[in-house]
Amino acid sequence: MTTATDTRSALQVELESRGSVVLEGITKRYGDQIAVDELSLEVQPGEFISFLGPSGCGKTTTLRMIAGFEHPDAGDIRISGHSVLSSPSYRRDVNTVFQAYALFPHLSVAENVAYGLQQKRTPKSEVRERVSQSLDLVQMRRFADRKPTQLSGGQQQRVALARALVNRPAVLLLDEPLGALDRQLREEMQLELKLLQSRLGITFVFVTHDQGEALSMSDRIAIMRAGRIEQLADADTVYARPASAYVAAFVGQQNFFVGSVAEGGAAVSTPHGILRSADARLSGTANGEAAVRPENIRISATTDVGAAPAAANSVHGHLIGVSHLGDTMQYLVRLGDEQSLIVRRPTPEAPKLSVGDAVLCDWRSDHVLLFPRDDAAEEGGYIPPPTA
């Protein structure tokens, strides 16, 4: 017999779980190709989580399975505590915003936002109220009577958001929605999206190949590789303590040095000297790689062009490139015949150096990350940011 207390408890649990997303061992194959490989993840109600990775890693396929546009070959998907495997996309408590906004060009902004409600035969008075509220959320009410062709790219993106939010979904899915915007507008919209999500408390599941977007907006980031999650953590952890060389190479820029494991696993011996870490240790492997971020390297002119500096975590080289990046100066240093090193210093404290100068680069041991040898690092050079 079910009591009123039991009913209230069940209702309370359901309300508290609204907006949660649980993926249990979901797999998706296309012929012999595994796009998503037994992926499991729990997203908390009101969380902003991003799937980050290069093209082909499975992030968009995962999003499409949550939305109901693709069906997993194995596993389960639960939204707000209920399995949705048997539910078509239009019956799931989610809405999706795509990179292509797909606004109806012949309808006004208000009519575009109202379209979904009208299809559900929502009363006209409620439609007007909810459309106004949604346009206010994205600061677009004054453009309600304009057509999409009369709007900028950023304004069209806001309309697409309003159209998704007007349905009051428990989960908003965003598939690279800022990809069509120029850099300045994209950065502005990143801030607006995060503020909007914080204000509404709606769960956001965001897909991007842009590490800057993921780092600046997300509560947690799922770094994907070959259909699996390589690391799931907050932005600080992913950046400062990457779980693998693959994550280290993908998030931010890294300089990788390949060599043999030395000093009981606390260092890597390379052709350019010993790279010692204060915080990492390798075991069970003969070969490893050390990673150092460009912003953690000091650079100075030197007259000593000896091949092997005596101190660990220091190398000699010749400057082959200098770039002004606004608030940062970037230096490209050649080490020997094959390896290059990227160094970045804040512009106010950056040394005045010229191409051809002999330089000394050094860094602290607590800025060295050690990993088992991984194909994610290109032997003998720095890793450029992966592209989609």
URBELCOR-V851487 format. One record per residue. N is the residue number from 1. RES is the residue in one small letter. D_FIRST is the distance of its C-alpha to the first C-alpha in Angstrom with 1 decimal. Layout:
BEGIN
N;RES;D_FIRST + N;RES;D_FIRST
END
This chain:
BEGIN
1;m;0.0 + 2;t;3.8 + 3;t;6.4 + 4;a;10.0 + 5;t;11.3 + 6;d;9.5 + 7;t;10.8 + 8;r;14.1 + 9;s;14.4 + 10;a;14.0 + 11;l;16.5 + 12;q;18.8 + 13;v;19.0 + 14;e;19.8 + 15;l;22.4 + 16;e;23.9 + 17;s;24.4 + 18;r;26.1 + 19;g;29.5 + 20;s;28.8 + 21;v;30.5 + 22;v;29.9 + 23;l;32.3 + 24;e;31.7 + 25;g;34.8 + 26;i;35.9 + 27;t;39.1 + 28;k;41.4 + 29;r;44.5 + 30;y;47.3 + 31;g;49.2 + 32;d;50.4 + 33;q;49.7 + 34;i;46.6 + 35;a;46.0 + 36;v;42.8 + 37;d;42.3 + 38;e;38.8 + 39;l;38.3 + 40;s;35.4 + 41;l;34.8 + 42;e;32.3 + 43;v;33.1 + 44;q;31.6 + 45;p;30.7 + 46;g;33.9 + 47;e;36.1 + 48;f;39.5 + 49;i;40.1 + 50;s;43.1 + 51;f;43.9 + 52;l;47.6 + 53;g;50.0 + 54;p;52.9 + 55;s;52.8 + 56;g;51.2 + 57;c;48.9 + 58;g;45.7 + 59;k;44.6 + 60;t;44.8 + 61;t;43.2 + 62;t;40.2 + 63;l;40.0 + 64;r;40.2 + 65;m;37.4 + 66;i;35.1 + 67;a;36.4 + 68;g;35.8 + 69;f;39.5 + 70;e;39.6 + 71;h;37.0 + 72;p;36.9 + 73;d;37.9 + 74;a;35.5 + 75;g;32.8 + 76;d;30.0 + 77;i;30.1 + 78;r;27.1 + 79;i;27.6 + 80;s;25.3 + 81;g;22.9 + 82;h;22.8 + 83;s;25.1 + 84;v;27.8 + 85;l;29.7 + 86;s;29.0 + 87;s;29.5 + 88;p;33.1 + 89;s;34.9 + 90;y;34.5 + 91;r;30.7 + 92;r;30.6 + 93;d;30.3 + 94;v;33.8 + 95;n;37.4 + 96;t;40.5 + 97;v;44.0 + 98;f;46.8 + 99;q;50.3 + 100;a;51.6 + 101;y;50.2 + 102;a;50.4 + 103;l;50.9 + 104;f;52.0 + 105;p;55.7 + 106;h;56.1 + 107;l;53.2 + 108;s;53.5 + 109;v;51.5 + 110;a;49.1 + 111;e;48.8 + 112;n;48.0 + 113;v;45.2 + 114;a;43.9 + 115;y;44.0 + 116;g;40.5 + 117;l;38.9 + 118;q;41.1 + 119;q;40.0 + 120;k;36.4 + 121;r;37.7 + 122;t;36.9 + 123;p;38.4 + 124;k;42.0 + 125;s;41.6 + 126;e;38.8 + 127;v;40.9 + 128;r;43.9 + 129;e;41.9 + 130;r;40.2 + 131;v;43.5 + 132;s;45.4 + 133;q;42.9 + 134;s;43.0 + 135;l;46.8 + 136;d;47.0 + 137;l;45.0 + 138;v;47.7 + 139;q;50.6 + 140;m;51.5 + 141;r;51.1 + 142;r;54.9 + 143;f;55.2 + 144;a;52.7 + 145;d;55.4 + 146;r;57.1 + 147;k;56.9 + 148;p;55.9 + 149;t;59.6 + 150;q;60.6 + 151;l;58.4 + 152;s;59.1 + 153;g;57.1 + 154;g;55.2 + 155;q;54.4 + 156;q;53.2 + 157;q;50.9 + 158;r;49.5 + 159;v;48.9 + 160;a;47.0 + 161;l;44.8 + 162;a;44.2 + 163;r;43.4 + 164;a;40.7 + 165;l;39.3 + 166;v;39.2 + 167;n;36.1 + 168;r;34.3 + 169;p;33.2 + 170;a;31.1 + 171;v;33.7 + 172;l;37.5 + 173;l;39.4 + 174;l;43.1 + 175;d;45.5 + 176;e;48.8 + 177;p;48.9 + 178;l;52.0 + 179;g;54.1 + 180;a;56.3 + 181;l;57.3 + 182;d;60.4 + 183;r;60.2 + 184;q;60.5 + 185;l;58.0 + 186;r;55.6 + 187;e;55.7 + 188;e;55.2 + 189;m;52.2 + 190;q;50.7 + 191;l;50.7 + 192;e;49.3 + 193;l;46.5 + 194;k;45.4 + 195;l;45.7 + 196;l;43.7 + 197;q;40.9 + 198;s;40.9 + 199;r;40.8 + 200;l;38.0 + 201;g;35.8 + 202;i;35.1 + 203;t;34.9 + 204;f;38.3 + 205;v;39.1 + 206;f;42.8 + 207;v;45.1 + 208;t;48.8 + 209;h;51.8 + 210;d;53.3 + 211;q;52.8 + 212;g;53.9 + 213;e;51.0 + 214;a;48.4 + 215;l;49.9 + 216;s;50.3 + 217;m;46.8 + 218;s;44.2 + 219;d;41.8 + 220;r;41.8 + 221;i;43.9 + 222;a;43.2 + 223;i;46.7 + 224;m;46.5 + 225;r;48.9 + 226;a;48.9 + 227;g;45.3 + 228;r;43.9 + 229;i;43.4 + 230;e;46.4 + 231;q;45.3 + 232;l;42.4 + 233;a;43.3 + 234;d;44.4 + 235;a;47.9 + 236;d;49.7 + 237;t;48.5 + 238;v;49.3 + 239;y;52.7 + 240;a;53.8 + 241;r;52.0 + 242;p;51.7 + 243;a;50.1 + 244;s;52.8 + 245;a;56.2 + 246;y;54.6 + 247;v;52.5 + 248;a;55.6 + 249;a;57.7 + 250;f;55.3 + 251;v;54.4 + 252;g;57.6 + 253;q;61.0 + 254;q;62.0 + 255;n;65.2 + 256;f;64.8 + 257;f;67.2 + 258;v;67.0 + 259;g;68.5 + 260;s;68.1 + 261;v;65.8 + 262;a;67.8 + 263;e;67.7 + 264;g;64.8 + 265;g;62.6 + 266;a;63.2 + 267;a;65.6 + 268;v;66.8 + 269;s;70.5 + 270;t;71.7 + 271;p;75.2 + 272;h;75.1 + 273;g;74.3 + 274;i;71.5 + 275;l;68.2 + 276;r;66.5 + 277;s;62.9 + 278;a;61.8 + 279;d;58.1 + 280;a;57.7 + 281;r;58.6 + 282;l;58.8 + 283;s;58.5 + 284;g;58.8 + 285;t;60.9 + 286;a;64.6 + 287;n;64.6 + 288;g;62.9 + 289;e;63.1 + 290;a;63.3 + 291;a;62.2 + 292;v;63.5 + 293;r;62.6 + 294;p;65.6 + 295;e;64.9 + 296;n;65.1 + 297;i;68.6 + 298;r;71.7 + 299;i;75.0 + 300;s;78.6 + 301;a;82.1 + 302;t;83.9 + 303;t;87.3 + 304;d;86.0 + 305;v;85.1 + 306;g;84.8 + 307;a;82.5 + 308;a;80.3 + 309;p;79.4 + 310;a;79.3 + 311;a;76.1 + 312;a;72.7 + 313;n;70.7 + 314;s;73.8 + 315;v;75.7 + 316;h;78.9 + 317;g;79.3 + 318;h;81.0 + 319;l;79.5 + 320;i;79.3 + 321;g;77.3 + 322;v;76.5 + 323;s;74.0 + 324;h;73.3 + 325;l;69.5 + 326;g;69.7 + 327;d;68.2 + 328;t;68.7 + 329;m;71.7 + 330;q;71.2 + 331;y;73.6 + 332;l;73.9 + 333;v;75.7 + 334;r;77.2 + 335;l;77.0 + 336;g;79.4 + 337;d;79.7 + 338;e;76.1 + 339;q;73.5 + 340;s;72.9 + 341;l;71.1 + 342;i;69.5 + 343;v;69.8 + 344;r;68.5 + 345;r;69.7 + 346;p;69.1 + 347;t;72.0 + 348;p;73.4 + 349;e;73.8 + 350;a;74.6 + 351;p;78.0 + 352;k;80.8 + 353;l;81.2 + 354;s;82.9 + 355;v;82.5 + 356;g;84.6 + 357;d;84.1 + 358;a;83.5 + 359;v;80.2 + 360;l;78.2 + 361;c;74.4 + 362;d;72.3 + 363;w;68.8 + 364;r;66.8 + 365;s;65.1 + 366;d;61.7 + 367;h;61.9 + 368;v;62.2 + 369;l;59.3 + 370;l;59.6 + 371;f;58.0 + 372;p;58.6 + 373;r;60.9 + 374;d;58.9 + 375;d;60.1 + 376;a;58.7 + 377;a;61.8 + 378;e;65.1 + 379;e;67.7 + 380;g;70.4 + 381;g;69.2 + 382;y;66.7 + 383;i;63.6 + 384;p;63.6 + 385;p;60.3 + 386;p;58.6 + 387;t;58.6 + 388;a;56.1
END
